[in-house]
Amino acid sequence: MHKLYYSFPEFLSQHFEGKVQKISLDAGFSCPNRDGSLGLGGCSDCNNLSFNPSYCSTIKSISVQLAEGKEFFAHKYPKMDYLAYFQSYTNTYDKLDKLIDLYEEALRFPGVKGLVIATRPDCLPEDLLDYLKQLAKRCFLLVELGVESTLDRTLKEIGRGHDYACSASAIHQLSQRKILCGAHIILGLPGESREDMLSHAGRLNALPINSLKLHQLQLIRGTRLERQVRENPAYVSLFDADSYARLVIEFIERLRPDLVLDRFVSQSPAEWLIGPDWGMKNYEFSHKRERMMRTGGHFQGRLYSHPTV
């Protein structure tokens, strides 16, 4: 019997003994797509405030956020290690000295065994890559890149500010330095058909990524996408839970078996979310998807074919 998929906890168990928990941090970074370097207002779907945990705040130091995050998770397990997760905005978008100070502060915090750094593929200068190469020799390090789509027309439509070639280049640069790399993809972006979305799997298989996060397009208050949908309700089609679960299963089946799957769904806080509202928690959706996979005989890699390029 095949396992359903290669999970992130399974992946972490190969690097650590015992439970490991990510603690999300907001280090006060901006984004070149917000500060005028590339654009203003960010990508059309993005409002970063919609996925910050309550303990994240730019007025708090990294150490304070880690302490509060550790307290938040302490009730789950009597003993666990932590990964400092630089999550909000573009977490490599600053001067190298400032970045090093923040990363090293996190690593000095008791119980923190490594870093997860979320960023854009166009914000990885050579000097930073060289530092990260050395850092990866000292501790667990995973760099997550917001790829979002493998189609240039989609990236242009959402105002991403880079093309797919930029993502592929950044992933190769990280891999060449033996830095673990994750990619993030959004399913349901404007103009993408079901075939378009499934085609992302094949392109990602050809890249040296270690992990992948998926989530459904969400319509969030305060975004350009909200205004676009208000003006044209047919601009995007939001998934219901069943149709999204079926799409994700098809996507998983096309992925190479050694690719770690970190996330399949996201749920923004009710005060930010316009839709889709499925009336279920993320874990409830995960249980639904896993039941569908088991009953249908689906598993990661079932439809995988080796890339030709």
C-alpha positions as CSV (number, residue, x, y, z in Angstrom):
1,M,0.0,0.0,0.0
2,H,1.4,3.4,-1.0
3,K,1.7,6.2,1.5
4,L,-0.5,9.1,0.5
5,Y,2.2,11.7,0.3
6,Y,5.6,12.8,1.7
7,S,4.7,15.1,4.6
8,F,6.6,17.9,6.1
9,P,6.6,16.3,9.6
10,E,8.1,13.2,8.0
11,F,10.8,15.3,6.4
12,L,11.6,17.1,9.6
13,S,11.9,13.7,11.4
14,Q,14.9,13.0,9.2
15,H,16.6,16.2,10.4
16,F,15.6,16.3,14.1
17,E,14.7,14.0,17.0
18,G,11.3,14.7,18.5
19,K,8.7,17.4,17.7
20,V,9.7,20.5,15.8
21,Q,7.4,23.5,15.6
22,K,7.7,26.6,13.3
23,I,7.2,30.0,15.1
24,S,6.1,32.7,12.7
25,L,7.9,36.1,12.9
26,D,7.2,39.5,11.5
27,A,10.6,41.3,11.3
28,G,9.2,44.5,9.8
29,F,10.3,43.9,6.2
30,S,8.7,45.5,3.3
31,C,8.5,44.2,-0.3
32,P,9.8,45.7,-3.6
33,N,6.3,45.3,-4.9
34,R,5.0,47.6,-2.2
35,D,7.7,50.2,-1.6
36,G,7.9,51.5,-5.2
37,S,10.9,49.6,-6.3
38,L,8.8,47.4,-8.5
39,G,5.3,48.6,-7.7
40,L,2.9,49.9,-5.0
41,G,0.3,47.9,-3.1
42,G,1.7,44.5,-3.7
43,C,0.4,41.6,-5.7
44,S,-3.3,41.8,-6.5
45,D,-4.3,39.0,-4.1
46,C,-2.0,39.9,-1.2
47,N,-2.8,41.4,2.2
48,N,0.0,40.1,4.5
49,L,-1.9,41.1,7.6
50,S,-4.4,38.2,6.8
51,F,-1.9,35.5,7.8
52,N,0.0,36.9,10.8
53,P,-0.5,35.0,14.0
54,S,-1.5,37.1,17.0
55,Y,1.9,37.0,18.6
56,C,3.5,38.5,15.5
57,S,4.1,42.3,15.7
58,T,6.8,44.5,14.2
59,I,6.9,46.5,17.5
60,K,8.2,43.4,19.2
61,S,11.8,42.2,18.9
62,I,12.5,38.8,17.3
63,S,13.3,37.4,20.7
64,V,10.0,38.6,22.2
65,Q,8.0,37.1,19.3
66,L,9.9,33.8,19.7
67,A,9.2,33.8,23.5
68,E,5.5,34.5,23.0
69,G,5.3,31.9,20.2
70,K,7.0,29.3,22.3
71,E,4.5,30.0,25.1
72,F,1.7,29.7,22.6
73,F,2.8,26.2,21.5
74,A,4.1,25.0,24.9
75,H,0.8,23.3,25.8
76,K,1.0,20.9,22.9
77,Y,4.1,19.0,23.8
78,P,6.2,19.2,27.0
79,K,9.4,19.3,25.0
80,M,10.0,20.4,21.5
81,D,12.4,22.3,19.3
82,Y,11.6,25.3,17.2
83,L,12.3,26.7,13.8
84,A,12.2,30.5,13.5
85,Y,9.9,31.2,10.5
86,F,10.5,34.6,9.0
87,Q,7.1,34.7,7.3
88,S,5.7,38.2,6.7
89,Y,6.5,40.1,3.5
90,T,9.9,39.7,1.9
91,N,12.4,38.4,4.5
92,T,15.6,38.9,2.5
93,Y,14.7,42.5,1.4
94,D,17.1,44.6,3.4
95,K,20.8,45.3,3.9
96,L,22.9,42.2,4.5
97,D,24.1,43.4,7.9
98,K,20.5,43.9,9.1
99,L,19.5,40.5,7.8
100,I,22.3,38.7,9.5
101,D,21.6,40.5,12.8
102,L,18.0,39.3,12.7
103,Y,18.7,35.7,11.6
104,E,21.5,35.3,14.2
105,E,19.2,36.8,17.0
106,A,16.7,34.1,16.2
107,L,19.3,31.4,16.2
108,R,20.5,32.4,19.6
109,F,17.1,32.0,21.2
110,P,16.9,28.9,23.4
111,G,15.3,25.9,21.5
112,V,15.6,27.4,18.1
113,K,17.4,24.9,15.8
114,G,17.1,26.5,12.5
115,L,15.4,29.0,10.2
116,V,12.7,29.1,7.5
117,I,12.9,32.2,5.4
118,A,10.1,33.2,3.1
119,T,11.0,35.6,0.3
120,R,10.7,36.5,-3.4
121,P,12.9,34.9,-6.1
122,D,14.1,38.4,-7.1
123,C,15.4,39.2,-3.7
124,L,18.4,36.9,-3.3
125,P,21.6,38.9,-4.0
126,E,24.9,37.1,-4.3
127,D,26.3,38.3,-1.0
128,L,23.2,37.0,0.8
129,L,23.3,33.7,-1.0
130,D,27.0,33.3,0.1
131,Y,26.0,33.9,3.7
132,L,23.1,31.5,3.5
133,K,25.4,28.9,2.1
134,Q,27.6,29.1,5.2
135,L,24.5,29.3,7.5
136,A,23.1,26.0,6.0
137,K,26.3,24.3,7.1
138,R,25.6,25.4,10.7
139,C,21.9,24.7,11.1
140,F,18.7,23.7,9.4
141,L,17.8,26.2,6.8
142,L,14.9,26.3,4.4
143,V,14.3,29.2,2.0
144,E,10.7,29.4,0.7
145,L,10.1,31.2,-2.6
146,G,6.8,32.7,-3.7
147,V,6.6,31.3,-7.2
148,E,2.8,31.5,-7.2
149,S,2.4,30.4,-10.8
150,T,4.6,29.0,-13.6
151,L,2.8,31.0,-16.2
152,D,4.2,34.4,-17.1
153,R,0.8,35.7,-18.2
154,T,-0.6,35.0,-14.8
155,L,2.3,36.6,-13.0
156,K,1.8,39.7,-15.1
157,E,-1.9,39.7,-14.4
158,I,-1.5,39.6,-10.7
159,G,1.3,42.2,-10.8
160,R,3.9,39.9,-9.3
161,G,6.9,41.8,-10.7
162,H,9.0,38.9,-11.9
163,D,8.6,36.1,-14.4
164,Y,8.8,32.3,-14.0
165,A,12.4,32.3,-15.3
166,C,13.4,34.4,-12.3
167,S,11.9,31.8,-10.0
168,A,13.7,28.9,-11.7
169,S,17.0,30.8,-11.6
170,A,16.7,31.5,-7.9
171,I,15.8,27.9,-7.2
172,H,18.9,26.7,-9.1
173,Q,21.1,29.2,-7.3
174,L,19.9,27.9,-3.9
175,S,20.3,24.3,-4.9
176,Q,23.8,24.9,-6.2
177,R,24.7,26.1,-2.7
178,K,23.1,23.1,-1.1
179,I,20.4,25.3,0.5
180,L,17.1,23.6,1.0
181,C,14.5,25.3,-1.1
182,G,10.7,25.4,-1.0
183,A,8.2,26.8,-3.5
184,H,4.8,28.2,-3.0
185,I,2.0,28.0,-5.6
186,I,-1.6,29.4,-5.5
187,L,-4.3,27.5,-7.3
188,G,-7.1,29.4,-8.8
189,L,-5.4,32.6,-9.9
190,P,-7.1,34.8,-12.6
191,G,-7.3,33.3,-16.1
192,E,-5.9,29.8,-15.2
193,S,-7.9,26.8,-16.3
194,R,-7.8,23.5,-14.6
195,E,-5.3,22.3,-17.2
196,D,-3.1,25.3,-16.5
197,M,-3.1,24.7,-12.8
198,L,-2.2,21.0,-13.2
199,S,0.6,21.9,-15.6
200,H,2.4,23.7,-12.7
201,A,3.1,20.2,-11.3
202,G,5.2,19.1,-14.3
203,R,7.2,22.3,-14.4
204,L,7.9,22.2,-10.6
205,N,9.0,18.5,-10.9
206,A,11.8,19.6,-13.2
207,L,13.2,22.1,-10.6
208,P,15.5,21.1,-7.7
209,I,13.0,22.1,-5.0
210,N,12.8,20.2,-1.7
211,S,9.3,21.2,-0.6
212,L,6.1,22.6,-1.9
213,K,3.2,24.6,-0.4
214,L,-0.2,24.9,-2.2
215,H,-3.2,26.8,-1.3
216,Q,-6.5,28.0,-2.8
217,L,-7.0,31.5,-4.0
218,Q,-8.7,33.5,-1.3
219,L,-10.4,36.8,-1.8
220,I,-9.1,39.1,1.0
221,R,-10.3,42.5,2.1
222,G,-8.1,45.4,1.2
223,T,-6.6,43.8,-1.9
224,R,-6.7,44.9,-5.5
225,L,-8.3,41.6,-6.3
226,E,-11.2,42.5,-4.1
227,R,-11.8,45.6,-6.2
228,Q,-11.4,43.7,-9.5
229,V,-14.0,41.1,-8.4
230,R,-16.4,43.8,-7.3
231,E,-16.1,45.4,-10.7
232,N,-16.3,42.0,-12.5
233,P,-17.7,39.1,-10.4
234,A,-16.6,36.6,-13.1
235,Y,-13.0,37.7,-12.9
236,V,-12.2,34.6,-10.7
237,S,-14.0,31.5,-9.7
238,L,-13.5,30.5,-6.1
239,F,-13.4,26.8,-5.2
240,D,-15.8,25.0,-3.1
241,A,-14.2,22.5,-0.7
242,D,-15.0,19.4,-2.8
243,S,-13.8,20.8,-6.1
244,Y,-10.6,22.1,-4.6
245,A,-9.9,18.7,-2.9
246,R,-10.3,17.0,-6.2
247,L,-7.9,19.4,-7.9
248,V,-5.3,19.1,-5.1
249,I,-5.5,15.3,-5.4
250,E,-4.9,15.4,-9.1
251,F,-2.0,17.8,-8.5
252,I,-0.4,15.5,-5.8
253,E,-0.6,12.5,-8.1
254,R,1.5,14.4,-10.7
255,L,4.3,15.3,-8.3
256,R,7.5,13.4,-8.0
257,P,7.5,11.2,-4.9
258,D,10.5,12.8,-3.2
259,L,9.0,16.2,-3.1
260,V,8.0,17.2,0.5
261,L,4.4,18.6,0.7
262,D,4.2,21.1,3.4
263,R,0.7,22.6,2.9
264,F,-2.4,22.2,0.8
265,V,-4.8,24.8,2.0
266,S,-4.9,28.1,3.8
267,Q,-7.6,29.9,5.9
268,S,-7.4,33.6,6.5
269,P,-9.0,35.1,9.6
270,A,-12.7,35.7,9.3
271,E,-12.3,39.5,9.6
272,W,-10.2,39.5,6.4
273,L,-11.7,36.7,4.4
274,I,-14.4,37.4,1.8
275,G,-14.4,33.9,0.3
276,P,-14.3,31.0,-0.1
277,D,-15.7,30.3,3.3
278,W,-16.0,26.5,3.6
279,G,-17.1,26.4,7.2
280,M,-14.3,24.1,8.2
281,K,-10.9,24.2,9.8
282,N,-7.7,23.4,7.8
283,Y,-7.4,20.0,9.6
284,E,-11.0,19.2,8.7
285,F,-10.2,19.9,5.0
286,S,-7.1,17.7,5.3
287,H,-9.1,14.8,6.7
288,K,-11.6,15.2,3.8
289,R,-8.8,15.1,1.2
290,E,-7.1,12.2,2.8
291,R,-10.4,10.2,2.9
292,M,-10.9,10.9,-0.7
293,M,-7.3,9.8,-1.5
294,R,-7.7,6.5,0.4
295,T,-11.0,5.6,-1.0
296,G,-10.0,6.5,-4.6
297,G,-6.6,4.8,-4.5
298,H,-4.7,8.1,-5.0
299,F,-1.2,8.8,-3.9
300,Q,1.7,11.2,-4.6
301,G,3.5,10.3,-7.8
302,R,0.8,7.9,-9.2
303,L,0.7,10.0,-12.4
304,Y,4.2,11.3,-12.2
305,S,6.3,11.1,-15.4
306,H,10.0,12.1,-15.5
307,P,10.5,15.6,-17.0
308,T,11.8,15.8,-20.5
309,V,13.6,19.1,-20.0
